[in-house]
Amino acid sequence: MKRMKACLVAAILVSGAAHAYPIDVQVKTQGLDVEAEPKLLGEATVMRLINHEPFAIRCDVQFSNGPEIARTRKVTVEAGGDHIARFMPSREVVRMRVVVECWPAEGEADQQ
């Protein structure tokens, strides 16, 4: 009976670890004060973008996991705010690559 419990616990741990994968992040901020925090939320890859600038910014967040077509999320992050960009892959992921590119929102930098 103890052996059965040990096998069950081991199977649960292995199945939980199978969904974890590394996330490679490349951030292109053009000198803006922006943070990009990658997270795994279940099977979804989530990027939290934090804007420390006194004006709004626009960001393109591109998620790529190899065999699937890269997906891009276009977001606006208000001054001093944050925004979540999420991607749910339809296939098993070995490694996720995320490219974040940000720039001042149209007309926002001119007002400063």
N, C-alpha and C positions, 0 to 999 in steps of 0.2 A: 504493500500500500504506500509506503514512504517513497519507493522507487517511482510509482505512478505519479505521485504529487510532484516529485522533483522533475520528472519529464514534462508534466503539464506546465510548471512554472518556466522551465527552459524554453518550451515552445512559445509561450506568451512573450517572453523577453525577446526571442529571435524574431518573431513576427512584428513586434513593435519597432525593432531596430531596422527592419527591412525598408520602412518608409522614410527613414532619415537619409538625406543626401547632402553633399556639400553645395554651397551656393557661392559662386564666384561673382563678385560685384565690381564693376568699373564705373566710376562716377566722373562725369565731365561737367563741372559747374561754372566754368568761365569766370572763376574768381569769386563767385557768390558764396555766401555762408550758408551752406545747405548740408544737412546730415541725411544719410540713407542707411536705414537699419533693416537688414534682411531677417526674416523669421520663417519658420515652418509652422503652419497652422493646419493640423491634420495632414492632408495630402496637398494642400495649397501652398504656394510660395507667396509670401506677403512682403512688400517693401513699404516701410513707413518713411515718408519724406518729411523732414522738419525744416522749415524756412526761418532762419534767424535774421533775415533782412527786413528793413522797414517798408518794403514794397512787395507786391505779389510777384510770384514767379510761375513760369510754365515749365513743365517737365515731360519728357517722353521716357517711359520706362519700358525697355524691351526685354522680354523673357524668352530665353532660348534653351531648350533641353535636348537638342540634337536632332532626332528623327522628325520631330514636329516642326511645323512652320513657326518661325519666331512671331510672337504676339507683342504688340505695342499698346500700352495704355498711355493716354494723353491726359494730364491732370494740371490743374491750377492750384497752387498752394498760396493761401493768403498770407499777408505780412504777419510774422510771429506765429503762424499756425502750422498744422501738420495735415497730411493726407495719406491715405492708405491706397496702394495699388496692389491688386491681387491677381494671381494667375493659377488656374486649376488645370494641371496637365491631364491629358486623356490617356497617356501611356505611362509605363513605369519609367521613373527618372533615375539616372545614374549620377548625373551632375547637372546643376542648373547654372546658367550664365545669365546675369542681369546687367544691362547697360542703362545707366541713368544719365540723361543729358538735360540740363536746366539752363534757362536764360530768363532775363527780366520779362514779365508780361508786357504786352504791347502798351507803350505809353507810360508804364509805371516808373521806369528808371528816369525818364525825362522829367518827372514831377519832383524828384528828390533834389 
